[in-house]
């Protein structure tokens, strides 16, 4: 049950242990930040905290939100790396921390361009209206704090769902199809509890999970999917002001999609809930193939 014919711990148990341990440790390390926000709120409001606003306590404090979550991500990443080294008994470099600069830059550029293209398609088709004009960007503490936050989101999620899960499955002899599907499926499931969740949004998250797996395999590096993941999220939420997988946006430009077609805009879930995101994900496969076609996977 726990071991395969070769006497190795089965991949499912290793993956379950890794996800449970890293999430648990991550939540333990973010707890002080949340407690600090609660104490501060109680100090500022002697009459008590509005229970309905509990979830926004950190969201209203961008640097506390970012630093608290970055601390949690670092703890979770460290836990995952220790499990990889001492339980999987593998070297950290085998997870894909190689070929850094070019792949990271390409990923950052392609992720940003994907969101910019979606924005302009929606803009020229009148599926969104800008609340503030192009000449009046609204920079704030969120602009820098959330860039730091999304850097660690990208690193943590790609290390978990691509680096650890895919490498563990491959090490146990699973087929490429199984490796891709399991990695993307777990990635999609991890987003099911997001606010304003949409069916197409989860489908697109699954599809982008397959894309990230493809990038990881073709480049033999985590850095392209990490780069793409960072700017895909950041340009949605903190440049153009769309919800990121249902979460609250804080863009330098704010958009109104209330009069747009939800099938295109993604509605309250954000761009990932629309078919334009599906199109950009498909183009991501084409780009990755063209970029890596002369490389040996």
C-alpha positions in Angstrom: 0.0 0.0 0.0 2.7 2.5 1.0 5.5 1.1 -1.2 5.8 -0.1 -4.8 7.4 -3.3 -6.1 10.8 -1.7 -5.8 10.4 -1.0 -2.1 10.0 2.8 -2.7 7.4 5.0 -1.1 4.6 5.5 -3.6 4.5 8.9 -5.3 1.0 9.6 -4.0 2.0 9.4 -0.4 5.1 11.5 -1.0 3.1 14.2 -2.8 0.4 14.2 -0.1 3.0 14.5 2.6 4.8 17.3 0.8 1.6 19.4 0.2 0.2 18.8 3.7 3.5 19.7 5.4 4.3 22.7 3.3 0.8 24.2 3.6 0.7 23.5 7.4 4.1 25.2 7.9 3.2 28.1 5.6 0.0 28.7 7.6 1.8 28.6 10.9 4.3 31.2 9.7 1.6 33.6 8.4 -0.4 33.4 11.6 1.6 36.1 13.5 0.9 38.6 10.7 -2.9 38.0 10.9 -2.8 38.2 14.7 -0.9 41.5 14.5 -3.6 42.8 12.2 -6.4 41.7 14.6 -4.7 43.3 17.6 -4.1 46.5 15.6 -7.7 46.6 14.5 -9.0 46.0 18.0 -6.8 48.8 19.3 -8.1 51.2 16.6 -11.7 50.1 17.1 -12.5 49.6 20.8 -16.0 48.6 20.0 -14.7 45.4 18.4 -14.0 44.0 14.9 -16.6 43.6 12.3 -16.7 39.9 11.7 -17.7 40.4 8.0 -14.4 42.3 7.5 -12.1 39.8 9.1 -10.8 38.5 5.7 -9.9 42.0 4.6 -7.7 42.8 7.6 -4.5 42.0 5.8 -5.8 43.0 2.4 -6.2 46.6 3.6 -2.5 46.6 4.8 -0.5 45.8 1.6 3.0 45.6 3.1 1.8 43.5 6.1 -0.1 41.3 3.6 2.9 40.9 1.3 5.6 40.3 4.0 3.4 38.0 6.0 2.7 35.8 3.0 6.3 36.0 1.8 7.4 34.7 5.2 4.8 31.9 4.8 5.9 31.0 1.3 9.6 30.9 2.3 8.7 28.5 5.2 6.7 26.4 2.8 9.4 26.3 0.2 12.0 25.4 2.7 9.8 22.6 4.0 9.4 21.2 0.4 13.1 21.4 -0.3 14.0 19.6 2.9 11.5 16.8 2.1 12.9 16.5 -1.4 16.4 16.2 0.0 15.8 13.9 3.0 12.6 12.0 2.1 12.9 11.8 -1.7 16.7 11.7 -1.2 17.4 13.8 -4.3 19.5 16.9 -5.0 17.8 20.3 -5.1 19.2 21.1 -8.5 17.2 18.2 -9.9 14.0 20.1 -9.3 14.8 22.4 -12.2 16.8 25.3 -10.8 19.0 25.7 -13.8 19.1 27.7 -17.1 17.9 30.7 -15.2 18.3 34.1 -16.9 17.0 33.5 -20.4 14.1 31.3 -19.4 13.0 33.6 -16.6 13.1 36.7 -18.8 11.2 35.0 -21.6 8.6 33.7 -19.1 8.2 37.2 -17.6 7.8 38.8 -21.0 5.3 36.2 -22.4 3.2 36.3 -19.3 2.9 40.1 -19.4 2.2 40.2 -23.1 -0.6 37.6 -22.7 -2.4 39.8 -20.2 -1.8 43.0 -22.2 -3.3 41.4 -25.3 -6.4 40.3 -23.4 -6.8 43.8 -22.0 -6.6 45.5 -25.4 -9.0 43.0 -27.0 -11.5 43.7 -24.3 -10.8 47.5 -24.5 -11.3 47.8 -28.2 -14.4 45.7 -28.2 -15.9 47.8 -25.4 -16.1 44.9 -23.0 -14.4 47.1 -20.4 -14.1 50.7 -19.5 -11.1 52.3 -17.8 -12.0 54.0 -14.5 -8.8 56.1 -14.7 -7.3 57.1 -18.0 -4.0 55.8 -19.4 -2.3 59.1 -18.6 -3.3 58.8 -14.9 -2.0 55.6 -13.5 -2.7 55.3 -9.7 0.5 53.9 -8.1 0.2 52.9 -4.4 1.8 50.7 -1.8 0.0 47.8 -3.5 2.0 48.3 -6.7 5.4 47.3 -5.2 4.2 45.1 -2.2 2.2 42.8 -4.5 5.0 42.5 -7.0 7.0 41.0 -4.2 4.1 38.9 -3.2 3.5 37.5 -6.7 7.2 36.7 -7.1 6.9 34.3 -4.2 3.5 33.0 -5.4 5.2 32.0 -8.7 8.2 30.4 -7.1 6.2 28.5 -4.5 3.5 27.2 -6.7 5.8 26.2 -9.6 8.2 24.5 -7.2 5.2 22.6 -5.7 3.0 21.7 -8.7 5.7 21.4 -11.4 9.1 20.8 -9.7 8.1 18.5 -6.8 5.0 16.8 -8.1 6.2 16.2 -11.7 9.7 15.1 -10.5 8.3 12.7 -7.9 5.9 11.1 -10.4 8.6 10.8 -13.0 11.0 9.2 -10.5 8.4 6.5 -9.9 8.1 5.7 -13.6 4.7 7.3 -14.4 3.9 8.1 -18.0 4.1 11.7 -19.3 0.4 11.8 -19.6 -0.2 10.9 -16.0 2.5 13.4 -14.9 1.0 16.3 -16.8 -2.6 15.5 -15.7 -1.9 14.9 -12.0 0.2 18.1 -11.8 -2.4 20.3 -13.5 -5.3 18.6 -11.7 -3.8 19.2 -8.2 -3.1 22.8 -9.3 -6.7 23.3 -10.3 -8.1 21.7 -7.1 -5.9 24.1 -5.1 -7.8 27.0 -6.6 -11.4 25.7 -6.2 -11.9 27.5 -2.9 -11.0 30.9 -4.4 -13.6 33.7 -4.2 -16.2 33.9 -7.0 -14.9 30.7 -8.4 -16.1 29.9 -12.0 -16.2 26.6 -13.9 -14.3 28.1 -16.9 -11.8 29.7 -14.5 -10.9 26.3 -13.0 -10.7 24.8 -16.5 -8.3 27.5 -17.5 -6.2 27.1 -14.4 -6.0 23.3 -15.3 -5.0 24.2 -18.8 -2.4 26.7 -17.7 -1.1 24.0 -15.4 -0.6 21.8 -18.4 1.1 24.7 -20.2 3.5 25.2 -17.2 4.2 21.5 -17.2 5.0 21.7 -20.9 7.3 24.7 -20.3 9.0 22.9 -17.5 9.6 19.7 -19.5 10.7 21.4 -22.7 13.2 23.8 -21.0 14.2 21.4 -18.2 13.9 24.4 -15.9 11.3 25.9 -13.6 12.2 29.4 -14.5 10.1 30.0 -17.6 6.8 28.9 -15.9 7.9 30.9 -12.8 8.4 34.0 -14.9 5.1 33.5 -16.8 3.2 32.9 -13.5 4.6 36.0 -11.9 3.6 38.5 -14.6 0.4 36.7 -15.6 -0.8 37.3 -12.0 0.7 40.7 -11.5 -0.4 42.3 -14.8 -4.0 41.1 -14.1 -4.3 42.4 -10.6 -1.8 45.2 -10.1 -1.4 46.7 -13.6 -4.9 46.4 -15.0 -7.0 45.9 -11.9 -8.7 42.6 -12.7 -9.4 40.1 -10.0 -6.7 37.3 -9.9 -8.6 34.0 -9.6 -11.4 35.8 -7.8 -9.2 37.8 -5.3 -9.4 41.6 -4.8 -7.5 43.7 -7.4 -5.4 46.8 -6.8 -4.3 48.0 -10.2 -2.5 51.1 -11.3 -5.4 51.1 -13.8 -8.9 50.1 -12.6 -11.4 48.6 -15.0 -15.1 48.2 -15.1 -16.3 45.1 -16.8 -19.9 45.2 -15.6 -21.2 46.0 -19.1 -19.0 43.4 -20.8 -19.6 39.8 -21.8 -18.7 37.6 -18.8 -17.6 34.9 -21.2 -14.9 37.2 -22.4 -14.0 39.1 -19.3 -14.4 36.3 -16.8 -16.7 38.4 -14.7 -16.0 38.6 -10.9 -13.4 35.7 -11.1 -11.2 37.7 -13.4 -9.6 37.1 -16.8 -8.9 33.5 -16.0 -12.6 32.9 -16.1 -12.9 34.0 -19.8 -12.3 32.4 -23.1 -9.6 35.0 -24.1 -7.5 33.4 -21.3 -8.1 30.0 -23.0 -6.9 31.5 -26.3 -3.7 33.0 -24.7 -3.0 29.7 -23.0 -3.2 27.9 -26.3 -0.9 30.5 -27.9 1.5 29.8 -25.0 1.8 26.2 -26.1 2.7 27.4 -29.7 5.2 29.8 -28.4 6.9 27.3 -26.1 7.1 24.8 -29.0 8.7 27.4 -31.3 11.1 28.6 -28.5 12.3 25.1 -27.6 12.0 23.2 -30.9 15.7 23.1 -31.5 16.4 22.0 -27.9 16.6 18.5 -26.6 13.9 18.0 -24.0 
